[in-house]
Amino acid sequence: MEFSDDPYVLELLPEFVDTWLDDISTQMSVLIESNNGDDLYRMGHTLKGSCLQFGLEKIAALGIELMGYAKERKWEAAKLLESKLLSEFDRIKKELSSK
């Protein structure tokens, strides 16, 4: 993965990744289990937009996917997406720590 050359972006990226790891770990399951499609959609929308700001296009695409699952109330598919999101953010965290 290519990271931005912008030192400001690189400085903020580790905290951004940690925040999303925490948010996904603590909030996503609750939203899915409570069938809260509106807030799950909002989470996907925020994920998409914020990841695009950091150039994390693969995760942004997963945010779009999450928005669709939330809108269509596909709870099982959304639950499967949770582990994909955590894996992607973990991968980025490892890449950052090896820089």
DSSP file (Angstrom, degrees, kcal/mol; ACC not computed):
  #  RESIDUE AA STRUCTURE BP1 BP2  ACC     N-H-->O    O-->H-N    N-H-->O    O-->H-N    TCO  KAPPA ALPHA  PHI   PSI    X-CA   Y-CA   Z-CA
    1    1 A M              0   0    0      0, 0.0     2,-0.6     0, 0.0    55,-0.0   0.000 360.0 360.0 360.0 138.3    0.0    0.0    0.0
    2    2 A E        -     0   0    0     53,-0.1     2,-0.3     3,-0.0     3,-0.1  -0.830 360.0-156.5 -94.4 124.9    1.2    3.5   -0.8
    3    3 A F        -     0   0    0     -2,-0.6    52,-0.1     1,-0.1     7,-0.0  -0.676  30.4 -89.7 -97.0 156.7    0.8    6.0    1.9
    4    4 A S        -     0   0    0     50,-0.3    -1,-0.1    -2,-0.3     6,-0.0  -0.225  20.9-139.4 -59.0 149.6    0.6    9.7    1.3
    5    5 A D  S    S+     0   0    0     -3,-0.1    -1,-0.1     4,-0.0     3,-0.0   0.539  72.0 112.9 -84.8  -8.8    3.9   11.7    1.3
    6    6 A D     >  -     0   0    0      1,-0.2     4,-2.4     2,-0.1     5,-0.2  -0.519  61.4-151.8 -68.2 116.1    2.1   14.4    3.2
    7    7 A P  H  > S+     0   0    0      0, 0.0     4,-1.9     0, 0.0    -1,-0.2   0.829  94.5  55.6 -61.7 -31.5    3.7   14.5    6.7
    8    8 A Y  H  > S+     0   0    0      2,-0.2     4,-1.8     1,-0.2     5,-0.2   0.921 109.0  46.3 -65.9 -44.0    0.5   15.8    8.3
    9    9 A V  H  > S+     0   0    0      1,-0.2     4,-2.0     2,-0.2    -1,-0.2   0.926 112.7  50.3 -63.2 -45.6   -1.5   12.9    6.9
   10   10 A L  H  < S+     0   0    0     -4,-2.4    -1,-0.2     1,-0.2    -2,-0.2   0.840 109.3  52.2 -62.8 -33.3    1.2   10.4    8.0
   11   11 A E  H  < S+     0   0    0     -4,-1.9     4,-0.4    -5,-0.2    -1,-0.2   0.878 115.6  39.9 -69.4 -37.7    1.2   11.9   11.5
   12   12 A L  H  X S+     0   0    0     -4,-1.8     4,-2.3     1,-0.2     3,-0.2   0.725  96.5  81.3 -83.7 -22.9   -2.6   11.6   11.8
   13   13 A L  H  X S+     0   0    0     -4,-2.0     4,-2.7     1,-0.2     5,-0.2   0.870  86.9  52.8 -58.7 -44.9   -3.0    8.2   10.2
   14   14 A P  H  > S+     0   0    0      0, 0.0     4,-2.4     0, 0.0    -1,-0.2   0.924 113.3  44.1 -59.2 -42.9   -2.0    6.0   13.3
   15   15 A E  H  > S+     0   0    0     -4,-0.4     4,-2.6    -3,-0.2    -2,-0.2   0.895 112.2  53.6 -67.1 -39.0   -4.5    7.7   15.5
   16   16 A F  H  X S+     0   0    0     -4,-2.3     4,-2.1     2,-0.2    -1,-0.2   0.929 110.7  46.5 -58.3 -47.3   -7.1    7.5   12.7
   17   17 A V  H  X S+     0   0    0     -4,-2.7     4,-2.6     1,-0.2    -2,-0.2   0.927 112.6  49.2 -62.8 -46.8   -6.6    3.7   12.4
   18   18 A D  H  X S+     0   0    0     -4,-2.4     4,-2.2    -5,-0.2    -1,-0.2   0.892 109.8  52.3 -61.4 -40.0   -6.7    3.2   16.2
   19   19 A T  H  X S+     0   0    0     -4,-2.6     4,-2.8     1,-0.2    -1,-0.2   0.921 111.6  45.7 -62.5 -44.5   -9.9    5.2   16.4
   20   20 A W  H  X S+     0   0    0     -4,-2.1     4,-2.9     2,-0.2     5,-0.3   0.890 109.7  54.5 -68.7 -38.0  -11.6    3.1   13.7
   21   21 A L  H  X S+     0   0    0     -4,-2.6     4,-2.1     1,-0.2    -1,-0.2   0.930 113.3  43.5 -58.4 -43.9  -10.4   -0.2   15.2
   22   22 A D  H  X S+     0   0    0     -4,-2.2     4,-2.4     2,-0.2     5,-0.3   0.932 114.3  49.0 -66.8 -46.7  -12.0    0.9   18.5
   23   23 A D  H  X>S+     0   0    0     -4,-2.8     4,-2.7     1,-0.2     5,-0.9   0.915 114.1  45.2 -61.4 -44.1  -15.2    2.1   16.9
   24   24 A I  I  X>S+     0   0    0     -4,-2.9     4,-0.8     1,-0.2     5,-0.6   0.927 114.8  48.9 -65.8 -43.6  -15.7   -1.0   14.8
   25   25 A S  I  <5S+     0   0    0     -4,-2.1    -2,-0.2    -5,-0.3    -1,-0.2   0.854 123.6  29.6 -64.4 -36.2  -14.9   -3.3   17.8
   26   26 A T  I  <5S+     0   0    0     -4,-2.4     4,-0.3    -5,-0.1    -2,-0.2   0.787 130.2  27.5 -98.2 -29.4  -17.2   -1.5   20.2
   27   27 A Q  I  X5S+     0   0    0     -4,-2.7     4,-2.4    -5,-0.3     5,-0.2   0.805 103.3  66.7-106.5 -34.8  -20.1   -0.1   18.1
   28   28 A M  I  X<S+     0   0    0     -5,-0.9     4,-2.3    -4,-0.8     5,-0.2   0.916 102.8  47.0 -62.8 -46.0  -20.6   -2.1   15.0
   29   29 A S  H  ><S+     0   0    0     -5,-0.6     4,-3.2     1,-0.2     5,-0.2   0.895 111.7  52.4 -61.0 -40.0  -21.8   -5.3   16.6
   30   30 A V  H  > S+     0   0    0     -4,-0.3     4,-1.9     1,-0.2    -1,-0.2   0.920 110.3  47.6 -62.7 -43.8  -24.2   -3.3   18.9
   31   31 A L  H  <>S+     0   0    0     -4,-2.4     5,-2.9     2,-0.2    -1,-0.2   0.896 115.3  45.5 -64.2 -40.3  -25.7   -1.6   15.9
   32   32 A I  H ><5S+     0   0    0     -4,-2.3     3,-1.6    -5,-0.2    -2,-0.2   0.947 113.1  48.6 -68.0 -48.8  -26.1   -4.9   14.0
   33   33 A E  H 3<5S+     0   0    0     -4,-3.2    -1,-0.2     1,-0.3    -2,-0.2   0.805 113.6  47.1 -64.7 -29.5  -27.5   -6.8   16.9
   34   34 A S  T 3<5S-     0   0    0     -4,-1.9    -1,-0.3    -5,-0.2    -2,-0.2   0.364 110.0-123.7 -91.7   5.9  -30.0   -4.0   17.7
   35   35 A N  T < 5 +     0   0    0     -3,-1.6     2,-1.5     1,-0.2    -3,-0.2   0.874  51.1 163.2  53.8  41.3  -31.0   -3.8   13.9
   36   36 A N     >< +     0   0    0     -5,-2.9     4,-2.0     1,-0.2    -1,-0.2  -0.631   5.1 166.1 -92.6  78.7  -30.1   -0.1   13.9
   37   37 A G  H  >  +     0   0    0     -2,-1.5     4,-2.6     1,-0.2    -1,-0.2   0.829  68.7  58.2 -64.9 -34.2  -29.8    0.4   10.2
   38   38 A D  H  > S+     0   0    0      2,-0.2     4,-2.1     1,-0.2    -1,-0.2   0.951 112.4  38.0 -64.5 -49.1  -29.8    4.2   10.4
   39   39 A D  H  > S+     0   0    0      2,-0.2     4,-2.2     1,-0.2    -1,-0.2   0.839 115.6  53.9 -72.3 -31.3  -26.8    4.5   12.6
   40   40 A L  H  X S+     0   0    0     -4,-2.0     4,-2.3     2,-0.2    -2,-0.2   0.902 109.0  49.4 -66.5 -40.1  -25.0    1.6   10.8
   41   41 A Y  H  X S+     0   0    0     -4,-2.6     4,-2.5     2,-0.2    -2,-0.2   0.926 110.5  50.5 -61.0 -45.0  -25.6    3.4    7.5
   42   42 A R  H  X S+     0   0    0     -4,-2.1     4,-2.6     1,-0.2     5,-0.2   0.882 108.7  52.1 -61.5 -39.0  -24.2    6.6    9.1
   43   43 A M  H  X S+     0   0    0     -4,-2.2     4,-2.6     2,-0.2    -1,-0.2   0.931 110.8  47.4 -62.9 -44.9  -21.1    4.6   10.3
   44   44 A G  H  X S+     0   0    0     -4,-2.3     4,-2.6     2,-0.2    -2,-0.2   0.895 112.2  50.1 -62.1 -40.5  -20.6    3.3    6.8
   45   45 A H  H  X S+     0   0    0     -4,-2.5     4,-2.4     2,-0.2    -2,-0.2   0.913 112.9  45.5 -65.4 -43.7  -20.9    6.7    5.3
   46   46 A T  H  X S+     0   0    0     -4,-2.6     4,-2.8     2,-0.2     5,-0.3   0.901 112.4  52.1 -65.6 -41.2  -18.5    8.3    7.7
   47   47 A L  H  X S+     0   0    0     -4,-2.6     4,-2.2    -5,-0.2     5,-0.2   0.934 110.5  48.4 -59.5 -47.5  -16.1    5.4    7.2
   48   48 A K  H  X S+     0   0    0     -4,-2.6     4,-1.9     1,-0.2    -2,-0.2   0.956 115.9  42.0 -57.9 -53.4  -16.2    5.9    3.4
   49   49 A G  H  X S+     0   0    0     -4,-2.4     4,-1.4     1,-0.2    -2,-0.2   0.913 116.3  45.8 -65.4 -44.6  -15.7    9.6    3.5
   50   50 A S  H  X S+     0   0    0     -4,-2.8     4,-0.9     1,-0.2    -1,-0.2   0.883 112.0  51.6 -69.8 -36.4  -13.0    9.7    6.1
   51   51 A C  H ><>S+     0   0    0     -4,-2.2     5,-2.8    -5,-0.3     3,-0.5   0.873 105.8  55.3 -67.8 -35.3  -11.0    6.8    4.6
   52   52 A L  H ><5S+     0   0    0     -4,-1.9     3,-1.0    -5,-0.2    -1,-0.2   0.868 101.6  58.6 -63.6 -34.2  -11.1    8.6    1.2
   53   53 A Q  H 3<5S+     0   0    0     -4,-1.4    -1,-0.2     1,-0.2    -2,-0.2   0.807 111.0  42.0 -62.5 -29.3   -9.5   11.6    2.9
   54   54 A F  T <<5S-     0   0    0     -4,-0.9   -50,-0.3    -3,-0.5    -1,-0.2   0.380 118.2-110.4 -98.5   2.2   -6.6    9.4    3.9
   55   55 A G  T < 5S+     0   0    0     -3,-1.0     2,-1.4    -4,-0.4    -3,-0.2   0.691  71.7 140.8  78.5  18.0   -6.4    7.6    0.6
   56   56 A L     >< +     0   0    0     -5,-2.8     4,-2.2     1,-0.2    -1,-0.2  -0.580  16.4 162.5 -93.5  72.8   -7.6    4.3    2.0
   57   57 A E  H  >  +     0   0    0     -2,-1.4     4,-2.2     1,-0.2    -1,-0.2   0.827  66.4  56.7 -67.0 -35.1   -9.7    3.4   -1.0
   58   58 A K  H  > S+     0   0    0     -3,-0.2     4,-1.3     1,-0.2    -1,-0.2   0.922 112.0  42.3 -64.3 -42.8  -10.2   -0.3   -0.2
   59   59 A I  H  > S+     0   0    0      2,-0.2     4,-2.0     1,-0.2    -2,-0.2   0.872 110.1  57.7 -71.9 -35.8  -11.7    0.4    3.2
   60   60 A A  H  X S+     0   0    0     -4,-2.2     4,-1.8     1,-0.2    -2,-0.2   0.900 104.6  52.4 -58.7 -39.9  -13.7    3.3    1.7
   61   61 A A  H  X S+     0   0    0     -4,-2.2     4,-2.1     1,-0.2    -1,-0.2   0.865 106.5  52.8 -64.4 -35.7  -15.3    0.7   -0.7
   62   62 A L  H  X S+     0   0    0     -4,-1.3     4,-2.5     2,-0.2    -1,-0.2   0.855 105.3  55.6 -67.0 -33.6  -16.1   -1.5    2.3
   63   63 A G  H  X S+     0   0    0     -4,-2.0     4,-2.1     2,-0.2    -2,-0.2   0.898 107.2  48.9 -62.4 -41.0  -17.8    1.5    3.9
   64   64 A I  H  X S+     0   0    0     -4,-1.8     4,-1.8     2,-0.2    -2,-0.2   0.906 110.5  51.1 -64.0 -41.7  -20.0    1.8    0.8
   65   65 A E  H  X S+     0   0    0     -4,-2.1     4,-2.2     1,-0.2    -2,-0.2   0.910 108.9  51.3 -60.7 -43.3  -20.7   -1.9    1.0
   66   66 A L  H  X S+     0   0    0     -4,-2.5     4,-2.6     1,-0.2     5,-0.2   0.891 105.4  55.7 -62.5 -40.4  -21.7   -1.4    4.7
   67   67 A M  H  X S+     0   0    0     -4,-2.1     4,-2.4     1,-0.2    -1,-0.2   0.913 108.4  48.6 -57.8 -42.9  -24.1    1.4    3.7
   68   68 A G  H  X S+     0   0    0     -4,-1.8     4,-2.4     2,-0.2    -2,-0.2   0.919 111.1  48.7 -64.2 -44.5  -25.8   -0.9    1.3
   69   69 A Y  H  X>S+     0   0    0     -4,-2.2     5,-2.7     1,-0.2     4,-0.6   0.895 112.5  49.1 -63.3 -39.3  -26.2   -3.7    3.9
   70   70 A A  H ><5S+     0   0    0     -4,-2.6     3,-0.6     3,-0.2    -2,-0.2   0.923 112.1  47.6 -65.7 -43.7  -27.5   -1.2    6.4
   71   71 A K  H 3<5S+     0   0    0     -4,-2.4    -2,-0.2     1,-0.2    -1,-0.2   0.885 117.5  41.8 -64.7 -38.9  -30.1    0.2    4.0
   72   72 A E  H 3<5S-     0   0    0     -4,-2.4    -1,-0.2    -5,-0.2    -2,-0.2   0.448 109.5-123.3 -89.2  -0.8  -31.2   -3.3    2.9
   73   73 A R  T <<5 +     0   0    0     -3,-0.6     2,-1.3    -4,-0.6    -3,-0.2   0.881  52.5 159.2  60.6  40.8  -31.2   -4.6    6.5
   74   74 A K     >< +     0   0    0     -5,-2.7     4,-2.0     1,-0.2    -1,-0.2  -0.699   8.0 170.4 -94.4  81.9  -28.7   -7.4    5.6
   75   75 A W  H  > S+     0   0    0     -2,-1.3     4,-2.3     1,-0.2    -1,-0.2   0.860  70.7  51.3 -67.6 -39.8  -27.5   -8.0    9.2
   76   76 A E  H  > S+     0   0    0      2,-0.2     4,-2.0     1,-0.2    -1,-0.2   0.919 111.5  47.8 -65.8 -42.6  -25.5  -11.2    8.5
   77   77 A A  H  > S+     0   0    0      1,-0.2     4,-1.7     2,-0.2    -1,-0.2   0.898 111.7  50.9 -63.6 -40.0  -23.6   -9.7    5.6
   78   78 A A  H  X S+     0   0    0     -4,-2.0     4,-1.2     1,-0.2    -2,-0.2   0.896 107.6  53.3 -64.1 -39.5  -22.9   -6.6    7.8
   79   79 A K  H  X S+     0   0    0     -4,-2.3     4,-0.8     1,-0.2     3,-0.4   0.900 108.3  49.7 -62.9 -41.0  -21.6   -8.9   10.5
   80   80 A L  H  X S+     0   0    0     -4,-2.0     4,-1.1     1,-0.2     3,-0.3   0.852 106.2  57.1 -65.0 -34.2  -19.2  -10.6    8.1
   81   81 A L  H  X S+     0   0    0     -4,-1.7     4,-2.6     1,-0.2    -1,-0.2   0.797  93.4  69.4 -68.0 -27.7  -18.0   -7.2    6.9
   82   82 A E  H  X S+     0   0    0     -4,-1.2     4,-2.3    -3,-0.4    -1,-0.2   0.924 100.1  46.2 -56.6 -46.5  -17.0   -6.3   10.5
   83   83 A S  H  X S+     0   0    0     -4,-0.8     4,-2.3    -3,-0.3    -1,-0.2   0.860 110.8  53.3 -68.0 -33.7  -14.1   -8.8   10.5
   84   84 A K  H  X S+     0   0    0     -4,-1.1     4,-2.4     2,-0.2    -2,-0.2   0.924 109.8  48.2 -64.0 -43.4  -13.0   -7.6    7.0
   85   85 A L  H  X S+     0   0    0     -4,-2.6     4,-2.5     1,-0.2     5,-0.2   0.931 111.7  48.7 -63.4 -45.6  -12.9   -4.1    8.3
   86   86 A L  H  X S+     0   0    0     -4,-2.3     4,-2.4    -5,-0.2    -1,-0.2   0.905 111.6  50.7 -61.3 -40.7  -10.9   -5.0   11.4
   87   87 A S  H  X S+     0   0    0     -4,-2.3     4,-2.4     2,-0.2    -1,-0.2   0.913 110.3  49.0 -63.0 -43.3   -8.5   -7.0    9.3
   88   88 A E  H  X S+     0   0    0     -4,-2.4     4,-2.1     2,-0.2    -2,-0.2   0.928 113.2  45.7 -64.3 -44.8   -7.9   -4.2    6.9
   89   89 A F  H  X S+     0   0    0     -4,-2.5     4,-2.4     1,-0.2    -1,-0.2   0.885 112.3  51.9 -67.0 -36.7   -7.3   -1.7    9.6
   90   90 A D  H  X S+     0   0    0     -4,-2.4     4,-2.3    -5,-0.2    -2,-0.2   0.908 108.7  51.7 -62.3 -41.2   -5.0   -4.2   11.4
   91   91 A R  H  X S+     0   0    0     -4,-2.4     4,-2.2     1,-0.2    -2,-0.2   0.919 110.8  47.1 -61.6 -44.4   -3.0   -4.6    8.2
   92   92 A I  H  X S+     0   0    0     -4,-2.1     4,-2.6     1,-0.2    -1,-0.2   0.907 109.6  54.0 -64.7 -41.3   -2.6   -0.9    7.8
   93   93 A K  H  X S+     0   0    0     -4,-2.4     4,-2.0     1,-0.2    -1,-0.2   0.908 109.7  47.9 -59.2 -42.3   -1.5   -0.6   11.4
   94   94 A K  H  X S+     0   0    0     -4,-2.3     4,-1.1     2,-0.2    -1,-0.2   0.895 110.9  50.7 -66.2 -40.0    1.2   -3.2   10.9
   95   95 A E  H  < S+     0   0    0     -4,-2.2     4,-0.4     1,-0.2     3,-0.3   0.905 110.5  49.9 -64.1 -40.3    2.4   -1.5    7.7
   96   96 A L  H >< S+     0   0    0     -4,-2.6     3,-1.1     1,-0.2    -1,-0.2   0.889 108.4  52.2 -64.9 -38.8    2.6    1.8    9.6
   97   97 A S  H 3< S+     0   0    0     -4,-2.0    -1,-0.2     1,-0.3    -2,-0.2   0.722 106.2  54.8 -72.9 -19.1    4.6    0.3   12.4
   98   98 A S  T 3<        0   0    0     -4,-1.1    -1,-0.3    -3,-0.3    -2,-0.2   0.499 360.0 360.0 -90.1  -3.0    7.1   -1.2   10.0
   99   99 A K    <         0   0    0     -3,-1.1    -1,-0.2    -4,-0.4    -2,-0.1   0.453 360.0 360.0 -78.8 360.0    7.8    2.2    8.4
